[in-house]
């Protein structure tokens, strides 16, 4: 069983998946920073104030009197719609970047296929093809 597990764990697909998950986690932090440190301040400047989506919430309990989401969650149930907006923006950024990556890969694959020409047929095949075409032309 240990041998089977070792073979499974060392297969290329499993290692590729593990590397993808690790890179995805690191990429997620970059996207979070992009949204929180670049997009949100720009949106805040456009709308005339410092918008911080993370602290927008609707209290679902009368006990909630806090103004920050972290404190409000400690006081009771809240609908954290601002946090959802931030996560949705993160998702859209990741989806757009992945779309661009896949589009680029597909373009490279198409270019590679164009570069690969069909190999020329051997001389005997060419000769037989010409004979066939001549015989077909005589029968008409």
Buried (B, 14 or more C-beta within 10 A) or exposed (E): EEEEEEEEEEEEEEEEEEEEEEEEEEBEEEBBEBBBEEBBEEBBEEEEEEBBBBBBBEBEEEEBEBEEBEEBBEBBEBEBEBBEBBBEBBEEBBEEBEEEEEEEEEEEEEEEEEEEEEEEEEEEEEEEEEEEEEEEEEEE
